[in-house]
């Protein structure tokens, strides 16, 4: 299946879910539990729309993020590589610093 086919299938399933929640709401009433389910359904609709928008903006109709192999969820982007030079740090940076757990250099530990 293509991405658009999957999104369309998810949209149909979400429409079915909304109809079922509407029928449940008519039977059960507007209690806290059904309002929570209705809210979750609304959030799913918004999330699916965001996914549709994101896949339409990406080149080739593919989502603009990578999908994890195990979870099927978007994986975090790879962190940017930071190069740390081999040159020693300026000793003045540490002039007023205390050694952790040992206190200041001019004082004795108890």
PDB file as gemmi writes it, atoms N, CA and C in Angstrom:
CRYST1    1.000    1.000    1.000  90.00  90.00  90.00 P 1                      
ATOM      1  N   UNK A   1       0.839  -1.192   0.000  1.00  0.00           N  
ATOM      2  CA  UNK A   1       0.000   0.000   0.000  1.00  0.00           C  
ATOM      3  C   UNK A   1       0.880   1.251   0.000  1.00  0.00           C  
ATOM      4  N   UNK A   2       0.397   2.259  -0.678  1.00  0.00           N  
ATOM      5  CA  UNK A   2       1.121   3.528  -0.667  1.00  0.00           C  
ATOM      6  C   UNK A   2       0.732   4.327   0.574  1.00  0.00           C  
ATOM      7  N   UNK A   3       1.472   5.377   0.797  1.00  0.00           N  
ATOM      8  CA  UNK A   3       1.206   6.233   1.957  1.00  0.00           C  
ATOM      9  C   UNK A   3      -0.201   6.814   1.880  1.00  0.00           C  
ATOM     10  N   UNK A   4      -0.592   7.266   0.711  1.00  0.00           N  
ATOM     11  CA  UNK A   4      -1.928   7.856   0.563  1.00  0.00           C  
ATOM     12  C   UNK A   4      -3.022   6.822   0.811  1.00  0.00           C  
ATOM     13  N   UNK A   5      -2.789   5.576   0.381  1.00  0.00           N  
ATOM     14  CA  UNK A   5      -3.761   4.515   0.641  1.00  0.00           C  
ATOM     15  C   UNK A   5      -3.889   4.259   2.140  1.00  0.00           C  
ATOM     16  N   UNK A   6      -2.749   4.242   2.827  1.00  0.00           N  
ATOM     17  CA  UNK A   6      -2.775   4.043   4.281  1.00  0.00           C  
ATOM     18  C   UNK A   6      -3.488   5.185   4.993  1.00  0.00           C  
ATOM     19  N   UNK A   7      -3.225   6.410   4.560  1.00  0.00           N  
ATOM     20  CA  UNK A   7      -3.900   7.562   5.174  1.00  0.00           C  
ATOM     21  C   UNK A   7      -5.393   7.527   4.920  1.00  0.00           C  
ATOM     22  N   UNK A   8      -5.790   7.124   3.724  1.00  0.00           N  
ATOM     23  CA  UNK A   8      -7.219   7.022   3.404  1.00  0.00           C  
ATOM     24  C   UNK A   8      -7.882   5.935   4.238  1.00  0.00           C  
ATOM     25  N   UNK A   9      -7.213   4.795   4.393  1.00  0.00           N  
ATOM     26  CA  UNK A   9      -7.755   3.718   5.226  1.00  0.00           C  
ATOM     27  C   UNK A   9      -7.880   4.167   6.680  1.00  0.00           C  
ATOM     28  N   UNK A  10      -6.889   4.886   7.170  1.00  0.00           N  
ATOM     29  CA  UNK A  10      -6.959   5.399   8.540  1.00  0.00           C  
ATOM     30  C   UNK A  10      -8.106   6.395   8.683  1.00  0.00           C  
ATOM     31  N   UNK A  11      -8.312   7.224   7.663  1.00  0.00           N  
ATOM     32  CA  UNK A  11      -9.414   8.193   7.689  1.00  0.00           C  
ATOM     33  C   UNK A  11     -10.764   7.472   7.748  1.00  0.00           C  
ATOM     34  N   UNK A  12     -10.917   6.414   6.954  1.00  0.00           N  
ATOM     35  CA  UNK A  12     -12.177   5.648   6.974  1.00  0.00           C  
ATOM     36  C   UNK A  12     -12.396   5.018   8.345  1.00  0.00           C  
ATOM     37  N   UNK A  13     -11.344   4.458   8.907  1.00  0.00           N  
ATOM     38  CA  UNK A  13     -11.466   3.846  10.235  1.00  0.00           C  
ATOM     39  C   UNK A  13     -11.831   4.890  11.284  1.00  0.00           C  
ATOM     40  N   UNK A  14     -11.254   6.060  11.161  1.00  0.00           N  
ATOM     41  CA  UNK A  14     -11.565   7.137  12.100  1.00  0.00           C  
ATOM     42  C   UNK A  14     -13.010   7.595  11.938  1.00  0.00           C  
ATOM     43  N   UNK A  15     -13.505   7.646  10.704  1.00  0.00           N  
ATOM     44  CA  UNK A  15     -14.915   7.993  10.474  1.00  0.00           C  
ATOM     45  C   UNK A  15     -15.831   6.963  11.123  1.00  0.00           C  
ATOM     46  N   UNK A  16     -15.480   5.678  10.971  1.00  0.00           N  
ATOM     47  CA  UNK A  16     -16.265   4.619  11.615  1.00  0.00           C  
ATOM     48  C   UNK A  16     -16.237   4.760  13.133  1.00  0.00           C  
ATOM     49  N   UNK A  17     -15.065   5.077  13.667  1.00  0.00           N  
ATOM     50  CA  UNK A  17     -14.938   5.272  15.108  1.00  0.00           C  
ATOM     51  C   UNK A  17     -15.818   6.424  15.586  1.00  0.00           C  
ATOM     52  N   UNK A  18     -15.821   7.514  14.845  1.00  0.00           N  
ATOM     53  CA  UNK A  18     -16.652   8.658  15.238  1.00  0.00           C  
ATOM     54  C   UNK A  18     -18.139   8.315  15.224  1.00  0.00           C  
ATOM     55  N   UNK A  19     -18.561   7.549  14.226  1.00  0.00           N  
ATOM     56  CA  UNK A  19     -19.969   7.137  14.189  1.00  0.00           C  
ATOM     57  C   UNK A  19     -20.293   6.248  15.388  1.00  0.00           C  
ATOM     58  N   UNK A  20     -19.391   5.329  15.716  1.00  0.00           N  
ATOM     59  CA  UNK A  20     -19.620   4.437  16.862  1.00  0.00           C  
ATOM     60  C   UNK A  20     -19.649   5.217  18.176  1.00  0.00           C  
ATOM     61  N   UNK A  21     -18.754   6.175  18.305  1.00  0.00           N  
ATOM     62  CA  UNK A  21     -18.750   7.003  19.511  1.00  0.00           C  
ATOM     63  C   UNK A  21     -20.033   7.817  19.600  1.00  0.00           C  
ATOM     64  N   UNK A  22     -20.524   8.303  18.471  1.00  0.00           N  
ATOM     65  CA  UNK A  22     -21.788   9.035  18.468  1.00  0.00           C  
ATOM     66  C   UNK A  22     -22.948   8.166  18.924  1.00  0.00           C  
ATOM     67  N   UNK A  23     -22.979   6.908  18.461  1.00  0.00           N  
ATOM     68  CA  UNK A  23     -24.044   5.987  18.897  1.00  0.00           C  
ATOM     69  C   UNK A  23     -23.915   5.684  20.394  1.00  0.00           C  
ATOM     70  N   UNK A  24     -22.675   5.471  20.845  1.00  0.00           N  
ATOM     71  CA  UNK A  24     -22.470   5.232  22.282  1.00  0.00           C  
ATOM     72  C   UNK A  24     -22.903   6.433  23.111  1.00  0.00           C  
ATOM     73  N   UNK A  25     -22.592   7.609  22.618  1.00  0.00           N  
ATOM     74  CA  UNK A  25     -22.958   8.829  23.332  1.00  0.00           C  
ATOM     75  C   UNK A  25     -24.474   8.949  23.448  1.00  0.00           C  
ATOM     76  N   UNK A  26     -25.183   8.540  22.399  1.00  0.00           N  
ATOM     77  CA  UNK A  26     -26.643   8.583  22.441  1.00  0.00           C  
ATOM     78  C   UNK A  26     -27.192   7.585  23.453  1.00  0.00           C  
ATOM     79  N   UNK A  27     -26.544   6.442  23.598  1.00  0.00           N  
ATOM     80  CA  UNK A  27     -27.019   5.414  24.526  1.00  0.00           C  
ATOM     81  C   UNK A  27     -26.615   5.698  25.968  1.00  0.00           C  
ATOM     82  N   UNK A  28     -25.378   6.129  26.160  1.00  0.00           N  
ATOM     83  CA  UNK A  28     -24.839   6.286  27.510  1.00  0.00           C  
ATOM     84  C   UNK A  28     -25.121   7.661  28.088  1.00  0.00           C  
ATOM     85  N   UNK A  29     -25.156   8.661  27.239  1.00  0.00           N  
ATOM     86  CA  UNK A  29     -25.324  10.028  27.716  1.00  0.00           C  
ATOM     87  C   UNK A  29     -23.996  10.762  27.648  1.00  0.00           C  
ATOM     88  N   UNK A  30     -23.968  11.961  28.190  1.00  0.00           N  
ATOM     89  CA  UNK A  30     -22.782  12.804  28.079  1.00  0.00           C  
ATOM     90  C   UNK A  30     -21.918  12.817  29.318  1.00  0.00           C  
ATOM     91  N   UNK A  31     -21.650  11.657  29.890  1.00  0.00           N  
ATOM     92  CA  UNK A  31     -20.814  11.587  31.085  1.00  0.00           C  
ATOM     93  C   UNK A  31     -19.351  11.869  30.794  1.00  0.00           C  
ATOM     94  N   UNK A  32     -18.575  11.878  31.846  1.00  0.00           N  
ATOM     95  CA  UNK A  32     -17.156  12.176  31.740  1.00  0.00           C  
ATOM     96  C   UNK A  32     -16.424  11.181  30.839  1.00  0.00           C  
ATOM     97  N   UNK A  33     -16.745   9.902  30.988  1.00  0.00           N  
ATOM     98  CA  UNK A  33     -16.051   8.879  30.208  1.00  0.00           C  
ATOM     99  C   UNK A  33     -16.283   9.048  28.716  1.00  0.00           C  
ATOM    100  N   UNK A  34     -17.514   9.296  28.318  1.00  0.00           N  
ATOM    101  CA  UNK A  34     -17.804   9.431  26.885  1.00  0.00           C  
ATOM    102  C   UNK A  34     -17.227  10.740  26.347  1.00  0.00           C  
ATOM    103  N   UNK A  35     -17.193  11.769  27.180  1.00  0.00           N  
ATOM    104  CA  UNK A  35     -16.562  13.024  26.737  1.00  0.00           C  
ATOM    105  C   UNK A  35     -15.071  12.827  26.517  1.00  0.00           C  
ATOM    106  N   UNK A  36     -14.450  12.011  27.363  1.00  0.00           N  
ATOM    107  CA  UNK A  36     -13.026  11.710  27.204  1.00  0.00           C  
ATOM    108  C   UNK A  36     -12.789  10.951  25.893  1.00  0.00           C  
ATOM    109  N   UNK A  37     -13.653   9.975  25.593  1.00  0.00           N  
ATOM    110  CA  UNK A  37     -13.528   9.225  24.339  1.00  0.00           C  
ATOM    111  C   UNK A  37     -13.755  10.155  23.143  1.00  0.00           C  
ATOM    112  N   UNK A  38     -14.730  11.046  23.252  1.00  0.00           N  
ATOM    113  CA  UNK A  38     -14.991  12.010  22.176  1.00  0.00           C  
ATOM    114  C   UNK A  38     -13.772  12.918  21.979  1.00  0.00           C  
ATOM    115  N   UNK A  39     -13.178  13.361  23.066  1.00  0.00           N  
ATOM    116  CA  UNK A  39     -11.994  14.212  22.984  1.00  0.00           C  
ATOM    117  C   UNK A  39     -10.828  13.471  22.333  1.00  0.00           C  
ATOM    118  N   UNK A  40     -10.644  12.205  22.706  1.00  0.00           N  
ATOM    119  CA  UNK A  40      -9.578  11.405  22.097  1.00  0.00           C  
ATOM    120  C   UNK A  40      -9.815  11.228  20.598  1.00  0.00           C  
ATOM    121  N   UNK A  41     -11.060  11.039  20.224  1.00  0.00           N  
ATOM    122  CA  UNK A  41     -11.391  10.892  18.806  1.00  0.00           C  
ATOM    123  C   UNK A  41     -11.085  12.181  18.055  1.00  0.00           C  
ATOM    124  N   UNK A  42     -11.409  13.312  18.655  1.00  0.00           N  
ATOM    125  CA  UNK A  42     -11.102  14.598  18.028  1.00  0.00           C  
ATOM    126  C   UNK A  42      -9.596  14.799  17.875  1.00  0.00           C  
ATOM    127  N   UNK A  43      -8.839  14.395  18.896  1.00  0.00           N  
ATOM    128  CA  UNK A  43      -7.376  14.505  18.817  1.00  0.00           C  
ATOM    129  C   UNK A  43      -6.824  13.616  17.712  1.00  0.00           C  
ATOM    130  N   UNK A  44      -7.387  12.416  17.567  1.00  0.00           N  
ATOM    131  CA  UNK A  44      -6.957  11.535  16.485  1.00  0.00           C  
ATOM    132  C   UNK A  44      -7.217  12.172  15.120  1.00  0.00           C  
ATOM    133  N   UNK A  45      -8.365  12.802  14.977  1.00  0.00           N  
ATOM    134  CA  UNK A  45      -8.689  13.456  13.708  1.00  0.00           C  
ATOM    135  C   UNK A  45      -7.679  14.576  13.416  1.00  0.00           C  
ATOM    136  N   UNK A  46      -7.366  15.384  14.424  1.00  0.00           N  
ATOM    137  CA  UNK A  46      -6.391  16.464  14.230  1.00  0.00           C  
ATOM    138  C   UNK A  46      -5.012  15.909  13.896  1.00  0.00           C  
ATOM    139  N   UNK A  47      -4.606  14.847  14.582  1.00  0.00           N  
ATOM    140  CA  UNK A  47      -3.290  14.252  14.331  1.00  0.00           C  
ATOM    141  C   UNK A  47      -3.209  13.656  12.932  1.00  0.00           C  
ATOM    142  N   UNK A  48      -4.271  13.017  12.503  1.00  0.00           N  
ATOM    143  CA  UNK A  48      -4.283  12.451  11.157  1.00  0.00           C  
ATOM    144  C   UNK A  48      -4.219  13.554  10.108  1.00  0.00           C  
ATOM    145  N   UNK A  49      -4.893  14.658  10.358  1.00  0.00           N  
ATOM    146  CA  UNK A  49      -4.826  15.786   9.418  1.00  0.00           C  
ATOM    147  C   UNK A  49      -3.413  16.362   9.368  1.00  0.00           C  
ATOM    148  N   UNK A  50      -2.757  16.476  10.515  1.00  0.00           N  
ATOM    149  CA  UNK A  50      -1.370  16.949  10.536  1.00  0.00           C  
ATOM    150  C   UNK A  50      -0.462  15.998   9.764  1.00  0.00           C  
ATOM    151  N   UNK A  51      -0.710  14.712   9.903  1.00  0.00           N  
ATOM    152  CA  UNK A  51       0.073  13.727   9.170  1.00  0.00           C  
ATOM    153  C   UNK A  51      -0.164  13.854   7.671  1.00  0.00           C  
ATOM    154  N   UNK A  52      -1.405  14.053   7.285  1.00  0.00           N  
ATOM    155  CA  UNK A  52      -1.713  14.262   5.859  1.00  0.00           C  
ATOM    156  C   UNK A  52      -1.009  15.505   5.330  1.00  0.00           C  
ATOM    157  N   UNK A  53      -1.069  16.590   6.093  1.00  0.00           N  
ATOM    158  CA  UNK A  53      -0.433  17.839   5.660  1.00  0.00           C  
ATOM    159  C   UNK A  53       1.077  17.676   5.558  1.00  0.00           C  
ATOM    160  N   UNK A  54       1.673  16.978   6.511  1.00  0.00           N  
ATOM    161  CA  UNK A  54       3.111  16.765   6.505  1.00  0.00           C  
ATOM    162  C   UNK A  54       3.558  15.890   5.351  1.00  0.00           C  
ATOM    163  N   UNK A  55       2.749  14.898   4.996  1.00  0.00           N  
ATOM    164  CA  UNK A  55       3.131  14.021   3.900  1.00  0.00           C  
ATOM    165  C   UNK A  55       2.925  14.696   2.552  1.00  0.00           C  
ATOM    166  N   UNK A  56       2.000  15.647   2.479  1.00  0.00           N  
ATOM    167  CA  UNK A  56       1.777  16.359   1.217  1.00  0.00           C  
ATOM    168  C   UNK A  56       2.885  17.368   0.954  1.00  0.00           C  
ATOM    169  N   UNK A  57       3.466  17.945   2.020  1.00  0.00           N  
ATOM    170  CA  UNK A  57       4.521  18.949   1.872  1.00  0.00           C  
ATOM    171  C   UNK A  57       5.865  18.322   1.554  1.00  0.00           C  
ATOM    172  N   UNK A  58       6.063  17.079   1.968  1.00  0.00           N  
ATOM    173  CA  UNK A  58       7.357  16.423   1.776  1.00  0.00           C  
ATOM    174  C   UNK A  58       7.523  16.024   0.312  1.00  0.00           C  
ATOM    175  N   UNK A  59       8.771  16.036  -0.194  1.00  0.00           N  
ATOM    176  CA  UNK A  59       8.996  15.638  -1.569  1.00  0.00           C  
ATOM    177  C   UNK A  59       8.639  14.170  -1.790  1.00  0.00           C  
ATOM    178  N   UNK A  60       8.002  13.885  -2.904  1.00  0.00           N  
ATOM    179  CA  UNK A  60       7.627  12.512  -3.229  1.00  0.00           C  
ATOM    180  C   UNK A  60       6.459  11.996  -2.429  1.00  0.00           C  
ATOM    181  N   UNK A  61       5.767  12.867  -1.682  1.00  0.00           N  
ATOM    182  CA  UNK A  61       4.622  12.438  -0.897  1.00  0.00           C  
ATOM    183  C   UNK A  61       4.995  11.598   0.308  1.00  0.00           C  
ATOM    184  N   UNK A  62       6.259  11.605   0.683  1.00  0.00           N  
ATOM    185  CA  UNK A  62       6.716  10.839   1.839  1.00  0.00           C  
ATOM    186  C   UNK A  62       6.775  11.748   3.050  1.00  0.00           C  
ATOM    187  N   UNK A  63       6.596  11.212   4.247  1.00  0.00           N  
ATOM    188  CA  UNK A  63       6.682  12.056   5.428  1.00  0.00           C  
ATOM    189  C   UNK A  63       8.072  12.647   5.573  1.00  0.00           C  
ATOM    190  N   UNK A  64       8.136  13.799   6.200  1.00  0.00           N  
ATOM    191  CA  UNK A  64       9.394  14.525   6.334  1.00  0.00           C  
ATOM    192  C   UNK A  64      10.236  14.014   7.496  1.00  0.00           C  
ATOM    193  N   UNK A  65       9.909  12.863   8.068  1.00  0.00           N  
ATOM    194  CA  UNK A  65      10.669  12.313   9.171  1.00  0.00           C  
ATOM    195  C   UNK A  65      10.857  10.824   8.931  1.00  0.00           C  
ATOM    196  N   UNK A  66      11.809  10.269   9.624  1.00  0.00           N  
ATOM    197  CA  UNK A  66      12.066   8.839   9.502  1.00  0.00           C  
ATOM    198  C   UNK A  66      11.137   8.071  10.429  1.00  0.00           C  
ATOM    199  N   UNK A  67      10.813   6.837  10.050  1.00  0.00           N  
ATOM    200  CA  UNK A  67       9.959   5.995  10.874  1.00  0.00           C  
ATOM    201  C   UNK A  67      10.812   4.893  11.467  1.00  0.00           C  
ATOM    202  N   UNK A  68      10.696   4.712  12.778  1.00  0.00           N  
ATOM    203  CA  UNK A  68      11.478   3.684  13.454  1.00  0.00           C  
ATOM    204  C   UNK A  68      11.085   2.298  12.984  1.00  0.00           C  
ATOM    205  N   UNK A  69      12.055   1.398  12.859  1.00  0.00           N  
ATOM    206  CA  UNK A  69      11.795   0.057  12.336  1.00  0.00           C  
ATOM    207  C   UNK A  69      10.953  -0.770  13.300  1.00  0.00           C  
ATOM    208  N   UNK A  70      11.191  -0.623  14.592  1.00  0.00           N  
ATOM    209  CA  UNK A  70      10.472  -1.457  15.557  1.00  0.00           C  
ATOM    210  C   UNK A  70       9.089  -0.925  15.885  1.00  0.00           C  
ATOM    211  N   UNK A  71       8.992   0.366  16.130  1.00  0.00           N  
ATOM    212  CA  UNK A  71       7.738   0.919  16.636  1.00  0.00           C  
ATOM    213  C   UNK A  71       6.815   1.413  15.544  1.00  0.00           C  
ATOM    214  N   UNK A  72       7.367   1.764  14.377  1.00  0.00           N  
ATOM    215  CA  UNK A  72       6.540   2.356  13.328  1.00  0.00           C  
ATOM    216  C   UNK A  72       6.241   3.810  13.607  1.00  0.00           C  
ATOM    217  N   UNK A  73       6.807   4.338  14.673  1.00  0.00           N  
ATOM    218  CA  UNK A  73       6.601   5.743  15.036  1.00  0.00           C  
ATOM    219  C   UNK A  73       7.774   6.570  14.542  1.00  0.00           C  
ATOM    220  N   UNK A  74       7.583   7.868  14.399  1.00  0.00           N  
ATOM    221  CA  UNK A  74       8.700   8.710  13.956  1.00  0.00           C  
ATOM    222  C   UNK A  74       9.857   8.623  14.949  1.00  0.00           C  
ATOM    223  N   UNK A  75      11.053   8.452  14.415  1.00  0.00           N  
ATOM    224  CA  UNK A  75      12.218   8.423  15.281  1.00  0.00           C  
ATOM    225  C   UNK A  75      12.791   9.827  15.403  1.00  0.00           C  
ATOM    226  N   UNK A  76      13.504  10.055  16.467  1.00  0.00           N  
ATOM    227  CA  UNK A  76      14.083  11.379  16.707  1.00  0.00           C  
ATOM    228  C   UNK A  76      15.156  11.656  15.657  1.00  0.00           C  
ATOM    229  N   UNK A  77      15.266  12.899  15.219  1.00  0.00           N  
ATOM    230  CA  UNK A  77      16.312  13.211  14.249  1.00  0.00           C  
ATOM    231  C   UNK A  77      17.690  13.012  14.877  1.00  0.00           C  
ATOM    232  N   UNK A  78      18.637  12.638  14.039  1.00  0.00           N  
ATOM    233  CA  UNK A  78      19.995  12.407  14.528  1.00  0.00           C  
ATOM    234  C   UNK A  78      20.578  13.721  15.040  1.00  0.00           C  
ATOM    235  N   UNK A  79      21.227  13.696  16.208  1.00  0.00           N  
ATOM    236  CA  UNK A  79      21.799  14.940  16.743  1.00  0.00           C  
ATOM    237  C   UNK A  79      22.941  15.425  15.857  1.00  0.00           C  
ATOM    238  N   UNK A  80      23.119  16.723  15.827  1.00  0.00           N  
ATOM    239  CA  UNK A  80      24.176  17.324  15.022  1.00  0.00           C  
ATOM    240  C   UNK A  80      25.529  17.024  15.666  1.00  0.00           C  
ATOM    241  N   UNK A  81      26.496  16.637  14.838  1.00  0.00           N  
ATOM    242  CA  UNK A  81      27.830  16.306  15.326  1.00  0.00           C  
ATOM    243  C   UNK A  81      28.573  17.588  15.697  1.00  0.00           C  
ATOM    244  N   UNK A  82      29.127  17.620  16.901  1.00  0.00           N  
ATOM    245  CA  UNK A  82      29.890  18.767  17.375  1.00  0.00           C  
ATOM    246  C   UNK A  82      31.349  18.344  17.492  1.00  0.00           C  
ATOM    247  N   UNK A  83      32.239  19.055  16.830  1.00  0.00           N  
ATOM    248  CA  UNK A  83      33.663  18.747  16.889  1.00  0.00           C  
ATOM    249  C   UNK A  83      34.276  19.482  18.064  1.00  0.00           C  
ATOM    250  N   UNK A  84      34.996  18.745  18.910  1.00  0.00           N  
ATOM    251  CA  UNK A  84      35.662  19.335  20.063  1.00  0.00           C  
ATOM    252  C   UNK A  84      37.156  19.356  19.752  1.00  0.00           C  
ATOM    253  N   UNK A  85      37.777  20.528  19.806  1.00  0.00           N  
ATOM    254  CA  UNK A  85      39.197  20.602  19.447  1.00  0.00           C  
ATOM    255  C   UNK A  85      40.070  19.898  20.484  1.00  0.00           C  
ATOM    256  N   UNK A  86      41.244  19.428  20.029  1.00  0.00           N  
ATOM    257  CA  UNK A  86      42.180  18.753  20.918  1.00  0.00           C  
ATOM    258  C   UNK A  86      43.028  19.725  21.732  1.00  0.00           C  
ATOM    259  N   UNK A  87      42.989  20.996  21.396  1.00  0.00           N  
ATOM    260  CA  UNK A  87      43.796  21.998  22.109  1.00  0.00           C  
ATOM    261  C   UNK A  87      43.324  22.089  23.559  1.00  0.00           C  
ATOM    262  N   UNK A  88      44.239  22.275  24.510  1.00  0.00           N  
ATOM    263  CA  UNK A  88      43.830  22.370  25.921  1.00  0.00           C  
ATOM    264  C   UNK A  88      43.018  23.647  26.167  1.00  0.00           C  
ATOM    265  N   UNK A  89      42.136  23.551  27.143  1.00  0.00           N  
ATOM    266  CA  UNK A  89      41.328  24.712  27.518  1.00  0.00           C  
ATOM    267  C   UNK A  89      42.188  25.741  28.231  1.00  0.00           C  
ATOM    268  N   UNK A  90      41.745  26.972  28.186  1.00  0.00           N  
ATOM    269  CA  UNK A  90      42.433  28.060  28.888  1.00  0.00           C  
ATOM    270  C   UNK A  90      42.284  27.838  30.401  1.00  0.00           C  
ATOM    271  N   UNK A  91      43.367  27.813  31.135  1.00  0.00           N  
ATOM    272  CA  UNK A  91      43.338  27.569  32.581  1.00  0.00           C  
ATOM    273  C   UNK A  91      42.560  28.649  33.324  1.00  0.00           C  
ATOM    274  N   UNK A  92      42.450  29.842  32.758  1.00  0.00           N  
ATOM    275  CA  UNK A  92      41.710  30.927  33.406  1.00  0.00           C  
ATOM    276  C   UNK A  92      40.224  30.589  33.530  1.00  0.00           C  
ATOM    277  N   UNK A  93      39.728  29.689  32.685  1.00  0.00           N  
ATOM    278  CA  UNK A  93      38.315  29.289  32.782  1.00  0.00           C  
ATOM    279  C   UNK A  93      38.014  28.609  34.114  1.00  0.00           C  
ATOM    280  N   UNK A  94      39.010  27.948  34.675  1.00  0.00           N  
ATOM    281  CA  UNK A  94      38.806  27.163  35.880  1.00  0.00           C  
ATOM    282  C   UNK A  94      39.389  27.819  37.124  1.00  0.00           C  
ATOM    283  N   UNK A  95      39.813  29.064  37.043  1.00  0.00           N  
ATOM    284  CA  UNK A  95      40.506  29.728  38.156  1.00  0.00           C  
ATOM    285  C   UNK A  95      39.661  29.778  39.431  1.00  0.00           C  
ATOM    286  N   UNK A  96      38.389  30.069  39.332  1.00  0.00           N  
ATOM    287  CA  UNK A  96      37.542  30.208  40.523  1.00  0.00           C  
ATOM    288  C   UNK A  96      36.697  28.962  40.793  1.00  0.00           C  
ATOM    289  N   UNK A  97      36.912  27.913  40.043  1.00  0.00           N  
ATOM    290  CA  UNK A  97      36.095  26.711  40.194  1.00  0.00           C  
ATOM    291  C   UNK A  97      36.554  25.889  41.387  1.00  0.00           C  
ATOM    292  N   UNK A  98      35.628  25.155  41.967  1.00  0.00           N  
ATOM    293  CA  UNK A  98      35.942  24.252  43.060  1.00  0.00           C  
ATOM    294  C   UNK A  98      35.886  22.828  42.532  1.00  0.00           C  
ATOM    295  N   UNK A  99      36.741  21.963  43.044  1.00  0.00           N  
ATOM    296  CA  UNK A  99      36.671  20.558  42.693  1.00  0.00           C  
ATOM    297  C   UNK A  99      35.442  19.974  43.376  1.00  0.00           C  
ATOM    298  N   UNK A 100      34.634  19.311  42.621  1.00  0.00           N  
ATOM    299  CA  UNK A 100      33.385  18.792  43.161  1.00  0.00           C  
ATOM    300  C   UNK A 100      33.657  17.820  44.303  1.00  0.00           C  
ATOM    301  N   UNK A 101      33.087  18.104  45.432  1.00  0.00           N  
ATOM    302  CA  UNK A 101      33.224  17.244  46.593  1.00  0.00           C  
ATOM    303  C   UNK A 101      34.464  17.504  47.419  1.00  0.00           C  
ATOM    304  N   UNK A 102      35.422  18.270  46.888  1.00  0.00           N  
ATOM    305  CA  UNK A 102      36.654  18.515  47.634  1.00  0.00           C  
ATOM    306  C   UNK A 102      36.740  19.934  48.171  1.00  0.00           C  
ATOM    307  N   UNK A 103      35.919  20.813  47.694  1.00  0.00           N  
ATOM    308  CA  UNK A 103      35.957  22.186  48.151  1.00  0.00           C  
ATOM    309  C   UNK A 103      36.977  23.003  47.378  1.00  0.00           C  
ATOM    310  N   UNK A 104      37.217  24.211  47.837  1.00  0.00           N  
ATOM    311  CA  UNK A 104      38.155  25.105  47.169  1.00  0.00           C  
ATOM    312  C   UNK A 104      39.583  24.624  47.386  1.00  0.00           C  
ATOM    313  N   UNK A 105      40.484  25.004  46.496  1.00  0.00           N  
ATOM    314  CA  UNK A 105      41.873  24.537  46.556  1.00  0.00           C  
ATOM    315  C   UNK A 105      42.617  25.068  47.780  1.00  0.00           C  
ATOM    316  N   UNK A 106      42.281  26.271  48.237  1.00  0.00           N  
ATOM    317  CA  UNK A 106      43.012  26.841  49.356  1.00  0.00           C  
ATOM    318  C   UNK A 106      42.447  26.441  50.720  1.00  0.00           C  
ATOM    319  N   UNK A 107      41.413  25.620  50.757  1.00  0.00           N  
ATOM    320  CA  UNK A 107      40.818  25.170  52.007  1.00  0.00           C  
ATOM    321  C   UNK A 107      41.001  23.656  52.144  1.00  0.00           C  
ATOM    322  N   UNK A 108      41.042  23.188  53.369  1.00  0.00           N  
ATOM    323  CA  UNK A 108      41.185  21.768  53.600  1.00  0.00           C  
ATOM    324  C   UNK A 108      39.824  21.120  53.780  1.00  0.00           C  
ATOM    325  N   UNK A 109      39.699  19.922  53.315  1.00  0.00           N  
ATOM    326  CA  UNK A 109      38.461  19.174  53.499  1.00  0.00           C  
ATOM    327  C   UNK A 109      38.378  18.704  54.956  1.00  0.00           C  
ATOM    328  N   UNK A 110      37.218  18.660  55.549  1.00  0.00           N  
ATOM    329  CA  UNK A 110      37.081  18.232  56.946  1.00  0.00           C  
ATOM    330  C   UNK A 110      37.472  16.792  57.157  1.00  0.00           C  
TER     331      UNK A 110                                                      
END                                                                             
